[in-house]
Amino acid sequence: MVEFLSMKILLANFAECPENLHFETAFIRALKGRKGVSLDIIHDFRFPYSFIDKLPLPGGGRRIKHASLAGTRRALSGPFDRLVILDFPKRKSCAAAFLWLAKDLPCPRKIFIANHLLPMPGHNPTADIARKLGLLRALDLAFTLEFDDRDLWTATGLNKARLFKRPYGVDCRYYDPGRAAAPDPGYIFSAGSAGRDFAALARAVKKTGLDLKIFTDSGPVAGAEALPFAKNLHNLKSAVLGARAVALPITDEHINEAAGNSIAFIAMALGKPVITRRTPYMERFIQDGRTGFLYDELSAPALSKQLKRALALSPALLKKLGRSARAMVLKNASLDAFASRFVGEFLFK
């Protein structure tokens, strides 16, 4: 690895969501102790996300709030040695600044990191512009999620030879069970929107005698306490910790074989039994009966069977499964592990 006497880095994080703030913290931790490094971060976040610690930036760096293209250009007038762009912005008001950074910011090395799937056409104005004009050809390096479509990303202009796959990562420092006591009696927890059949899960949970709590933006669910997901992000950790098990009713026809992985990995990091769909992707992380439970085809009876297995675990076996589940995520889906590898192997090259 080449060691630089000094390096000024800019992280552009316009896609507002807690996952990207968690990425910021992992990136800051990965840079800790490197002499001569300074980090500025620009974003357009409006929700405070106060439940996520804002770590001091290396080298006395600045956190800059984007308001306009002109203001951002003035704030970023100084030279940068590295530009790291995290995802496409969600708001149309950030499109001009995102494209200016990618194309015109003076910087010898520009890197794009996808922390989410590529937005489908019509779902994100900035991604649509990049796709139409191939504007990401100006970037030197890109990392996309391993279960995303590589060919779709090259349509944005990314050079296939400079495109690397990255694993999905969870902030295991934040999602740490600590000394959390086992819930009594607890409830079954689920979350998400796309490709979920919560009605089937509610029928299965009814047989357990436990309550069902769901975070979803899909609306009410009969037989469950359904709360808005977006408005309860700050309650996600405590909701998982209070659950006896986390069940993800992914429909059979949902094409993304990694569907539900974010909630599954969060639950595993917190040492909770997870019940989800068996796919080649999920089998890499969940060993049935050892680090979680898998169903083959979605139905209320199939979910009931796996819920029964999870709830029948003795306290000792439950603790053993929880430790194994967290160890699996730490080894294979840790955000800190990816950030450290990225910094050590790619950022300083």
ROBAKE-825556 format. One line per field, with one value per residue (C-alpha): chain; x, y, z. Coordinates in Angstrom, 2 decimals. Each point is the difference from the previous one (the first is absolute). Layout:
mol	A,... $
c1	X,... $
c2	Y,... $
c3	Z,... $
This chain:
mol	A,A,A,A,A,A,A,A,A,A,A,A,A,A,A,A,A,A,A,A,A,A,A,A,A,A,A,A,A,A,A,A,A,A,A,A,A,A,A,A,A,A,A,A,A,A,A,A,A,A,A,A,A,A,A,A,A,A,A,A,A,A,A,A,A,A,A,A,A,A,A,A,A,A,A,A,A,A,A,A,A,A,A,A,A,A,A,A,A,A,A,A,A,A,A,A,A,A,A,A,A,A,A,A,A,A,A,A,A,A,A,A,A,A,A,A,A,A,A,A,A,A,A,A,A,A,A,A,A,A,A,A,A,A,A,A,A,A,A,A,A,A,A,A,A,A,A,A,A,A,A,A,A,A,A,A,A,A,A,A,A,A,A,A,A,A,A,A,A,A,A,A,A,A,A,A,A,A,A,A,A,A,A,A,A,A,A,A,A,A,A,A,A,A,A,A,A,A,A,A,A,A,A,A,A,A,A,A,A,A,A,A,A,A,A,A,A,A,A,A,A,A,A,A,A,A,A,A,A,A,A,A,A,A,A,A,A,A,A,A,A,A,A,A,A,A,A,A,A,A,A,A,A,A,A,A,A,A,A,A,A,A,A,A,A,A,A,A,A,A,A,A,A,A,A,A,A,A,A,A,A,A,A,A,A,A,A,A,A,A,A,A,A,A,A,A,A,A,A,A,A,A,A,A,A,A,A,A,A,A,A,A,A,A,A,A,A,A,A,A,A,A,A,A,A,A,A,A,A,A,A,A,A,A,A,A,A,A,A,A,A,A,A,A,A,A,A,A,A $
c1	0.00,1.24,0.12,-0.72,1.47,-3.41,-3.31,-3.18,-3.13,-3.56,-2.89,-3.19,-3.00,-3.21,-2.20,-1.68,-0.50,1.42,2.01,2.04,0.65,1.15,2.33,1.39,0.86,1.62,2.01,1.17,1.03,1.93,1.97,0.80,3.71,1.11,2.29,-0.48,-3.56,-2.86,-3.61,-2.80,-3.56,-2.79,-3.60,-3.60,-1.48,-3.09,-0.90,2.42,0.71,1.21,0.05,3.12,3.17,1.68,3.69,2.64,1.36,3.68,2.34,-2.53,-2.26,-3.31,-3.60,-1.59,-3.75,-0.94,-2.49,0.74,2.46,1.58,0.41,1.43,2.50,1.17,0.26,2.03,2.35,3.12,1.87,-0.84,2.13,-2.90,-3.73,-2.21,-3.64,-2.48,-3.14,-2.19,-1.74,-3.66,-1.01,-0.14,1.47,3.32,0.29,1.98,2.52,0.40,0.67,2.38,2.01,0.15,0.93,1.66,1.41,3.79,1.20,2.48,-2.02,-3.77,-1.70,-3.67,-1.34,-3.49,-1.53,-3.34,-1.27,0.08,-3.30,-2.26,-0.83,-2.44,0.71,2.92,0.52,3.79,0.42,-2.21,2.23,3.16,-1.50,-1.16,3.32,2.44,1.32,1.74,2.71,1.92,0.49,3.16,-1.40,-3.38,-1.29,-3.50,-1.85,0.85,-3.63,-0.72,0.08,3.47,-1.17,-2.63,2.73,2.17,-2.92,0.77,3.40,2.01,2.93,-0.50,3.74,-0.18,-3.20,0.35,-2.61,-0.30,-1.85,-2.94,1.07,-1.60,1.35,0.71,1.26,-3.38,-1.95,1.64,-2.22,2.19,-1.57,-3.56,-2.18,-2.09,-3.51,-2.84,-2.37,1.11,-1.64,0.78,1.49,0.07,0.79,0.15,-2.42,0.93,-0.70,-1.50,-3.12,-0.75,-3.47,1.56,2.38,-2.87,-1.84,3.13,0.76,-3.58,0.66,2.93,-2.07,2.50,-0.63,1.31,1.71,0.83,1.83,-1.30,-1.07,-2.49,-2.90,-1.95,0.22,-2.90,1.07,3.15,1.24,1.25,2.01,1.45,3.56,1.45,-1.24,1.32,3.57,1.26,-2.03,1.20,2.76,-2.20,-2.83,2.29,1.50,-3.48,-0.99,0.11,0.69,0.11,-2.00,0.19,-2.86,1.66,-2.27,1.15,-0.23,2.13,2.97,2.66,1.47,1.57,-3.37,-0.23,3.74,0.29,-2.54,1.27,3.60,-0.98,-1.92,2.89,2.46,-2.29,0.00,-3.62,-1.40,-0.94,-2.53,0.20,-0.19,2.54,2.02,3.59,0.92,-1.60,1.45,3.45,-0.91,-2.73,0.72,-3.40,-0.28,3.46,-0.10,-3.69,-2.87,-0.99,-3.29,-0.14,-3.39,-1.97,-3.20,-1.47,0.71,3.63,0.49,-1.73,2.41,3.07,-1.49,-0.64,3.64,1.29,-2.33,0.79,3.68,1.15,1.66,3.42,-0.65,-1.51,3.13,2.21,-1.95,0.16,3.77,0.41,-2.29,1.92,3.34,-1.23,-0.90,3.26,1.94,-2.00,-2.19,1.77,-0.06,3.22,1.72,-0.94,0.99,3.38,0.66,-1.04,2.29,2.93,-0.15,-1.54,-0.21,3.73,1.07 $
c2	0.00,3.47,2.36,3.66,2.84,1.69,-0.75,2.05,-2.08,1.06,-2.36,1.01,-1.59,1.37,-3.11,0.62,-3.17,-1.49,-2.61,2.76,1.73,-3.36,-0.18,3.42,-1.20,-3.20,2.04,2.37,-2.94,-1.51,3.23,0.27,0.20,0.82,2.98,2.93,-0.96,2.49,-0.78,2.34,-1.29,1.67,-1.14,1.19,-1.85,1.53,-2.60,0.35,-3.74,0.88,-3.70,-0.42,1.47,2.72,-0.72,2.75,0.28,-0.81,2.94,2.54,-0.58,1.75,-1.20,2.08,0.30,0.23,2.79,1.03,-0.79,3.45,-0.31,-3.49,1.07,2.82,-2.29,-2.55,2.42,-1.54,-2.86,-3.61,-3.09,-2.45,0.27,-2.80,0.14,-2.13,-0.97,2.19,2.89,-0.54,3.63,1.69,3.14,-1.83,-1.17,2.97,-0.14,-3.79,0.29,2.95,-2.00,-3.05,1.90,3.28,0.08,0.21,-3.27,-2.61,-3.03,-0.34,-3.09,-0.99,-2.36,-1.43,-0.67,-0.90,-1.56,2.06,1.92,-1.25,2.38,2.67,-0.47,2.42,3.16,0.07,-3.66,0.58,2.87,-2.04,-2.91,2.15,1.81,-2.59,2.62,-2.35,-0.70,2.81,-2.18,-2.03,-2.82,-1.31,-2.56,-1.43,-2.51,-3.55,-1.02,2.96,-0.20,0.95,0.70,2.48,1.96,0.23,1.82,2.96,0.32,-1.98,-1.83,-3.75,-0.48,2.47,-1.42,-2.18,-1.91,0.64,-1.87,1.52,1.18,0.67,2.35,-2.71,2.51,1.72,-3.25,-1.64,-1.86,0.98,-1.40,0.06,-2.37,-2.64,1.38,-1.33,-0.80,2.03,0.05,-0.89,2.87,0.64,2.94,1.14,0.60,-1.43,-3.68,-0.64,-2.03,1.23,-1.58,-3.47,0.90,1.31,-3.32,-1.90,2.20,-0.29,-3.68,0.87,2.10,2.86,3.44,1.08,3.36,1.29,3.06,0.62,2.83,-2.29,0.85,-1.87,-3.78,-1.96,-1.78,2.05,3.28,1.64,3.19,2.25,-1.11,3.37,1.71,-2.73,-0.46,1.23,-2.75,-2.85,-1.24,-0.09,-1.64,-2.83,-0.40,-0.35,-2.77,-3.76,-0.50,2.00,-1.43,1.26,-1.27,0.47,-1.12,-2.84,2.10,2.88,-0.06,1.49,-2.98,2.36,1.52,0.58,-0.22,3.37,-0.87,-3.58,1.09,2.64,-2.63,-2.46,2.67,0.48,-3.74,-0.67,-3.05,0.91,-1.79,0.79,-1.43,-2.57,1.32,-0.65,3.46,-0.43,-3.51,1.59,1.69,-2.07,-3.63,-1.44,-0.72,1.42,3.70,0.34,-1.78,-0.28,-0.82,-1.34,1.33,2.78,-1.04,0.37,-3.70,0.35,3.09,-1.71,-2.92,2.24,2.20,-3.12,-1.06,3.44,0.33,-3.53,0.80,-0.28,3.11,-1.63,-0.95,3.41,1.66,-2.31,0.74,3.74,-0.10,-2.01,2.34,3.08,-1.67,-0.76,3.64,1.26,-2.28,0.45,3.12,2.59,3.60,0.70,-2.91,1.36,3.56,-1.15,-2.07,2.87,2.47,-2.40,-1.47,2.68,3.51,0.61,-1.69 $
c3	0.00,-0.89,2.98,-0.75,2.03,-0.22,-1.63,-0.11,-0.55,-0.78,0.69,-1.86,1.69,-1.49,0.37,3.34,2.03,3.21,-1.94,-1.59,3.32,1.32,-3.02,0.94,3.49,-1.30,-2.52,2.74,2.19,-2.93,-0.40,3.71,0.79,-3.55,0.17,-2.33,-0.98,0.12,-0.86,-1.01,-0.33,-1.97,0.21,-0.15,2.95,1.60,2.63,2.95,0.48,3.48,0.93,-2.16,1.50,-2.03,0.42,-0.26,-3.52,-0.65,-0.41,1.25,-3.01,-0.59,-0.24,-2.74,-0.56,-3.68,-0.75,-3.58,-2.76,0.29,3.75,-0.28,-2.63,2.27,3.03,-1.98,-1.70,1.55,-1.72,0.86,-0.55,0.12,-0.62,1.33,-1.13,1.95,-1.98,-2.19,1.76,0.82,-0.42,-3.39,1.60,0.42,-3.61,-1.31,2.87,-0.37,-3.75,0.50,2.52,-2.25,-3.15,0.88,3.54,-0.36,1.54,-1.26,1.15,0.27,1.45,0.11,2.68,-0.22,3.40,-1.63,-3.21,-3.19,-0.20,-2.76,-2.90,1.10,3.71,0.41,-2.12,0.41,-0.89,-3.05,-1.17,0.56,-1.91,-2.91,-0.45,1.38,2.40,2.43,-2.55,1.72,3.09,0.51,2.11,1.15,2.50,-0.42,2.15,-0.93,-0.61,-2.33,-3.81,-1.24,-3.56,1.18,1.76,-3.12,-1.67,2.31,-1.69,2.54,-1.53,0.51,0.59,2.90,1.49,3.11,1.95,3.73,2.75,1.82,3.44,3.37,2.65,2.56,2.54,0.11,-0.33,3.00,2.50,2.94,3.17,-1.26,1.99,-1.72,-0.73,2.13,-1.57,-3.02,-3.43,-3.58,-2.00,-3.74,-2.26,-3.60,-2.83,-3.40,-0.58,3.47,0.83,3.50,-0.05,-0.18,2.83,2.15,-0.42,1.02,3.01,1.27,0.72,2.29,2.39,-0.38,-1.42,-3.42,-0.43,-3.49,-1.29,-3.52,-2.26,-1.77,2.31,2.68,0.45,1.52,3.15,0.54,1.42,-3.19,0.43,-2.74,-0.78,-1.05,3.16,2.31,-1.22,3.35,1.69,-2.22,2.30,3.10,-1.97,-1.09,3.48,1.48,-2.38,0.59,-3.71,-3.25,-2.90,-3.58,-2.20,-3.41,-2.83,-2.26,-3.16,1.30,-2.36,2.29,1.83,2.56,0.94,3.74,0.56,1.74,2.72,0.18,0.53,2.55,1.97,-0.26,1.18,3.00,0.66,-0.96,-1.81,-3.58,-2.17,-3.71,-3.53,-1.11,-2.95,-1.12,1.33,3.44,0.38,0.04,3.30,1.61,0.81,0.77,3.71,0.81,-0.90,-0.90,-1.72,-3.67,-1.70,-3.56,-1.14,1.63,1.77,3.45,0.82,-1.16,2.15,2.94,-0.23,0.16,2.73,2.07,-0.39,1.03,3.00,1.21,0.57,3.59,1.48,-0.47,-3.64,-0.71,1.35,-2.05,-3.20,0.72,0.44,-3.21,-1.94,1.11,-0.76,-3.53,-0.61,1.50,-2.32,-3.20,0.17,2.15,-1.18,1.91,-1.74,-3.44,0.90,1.33,-3.12,-2.25,1.77,0.21,-3.50,-2.22,1.46,0.34,-3.25 $
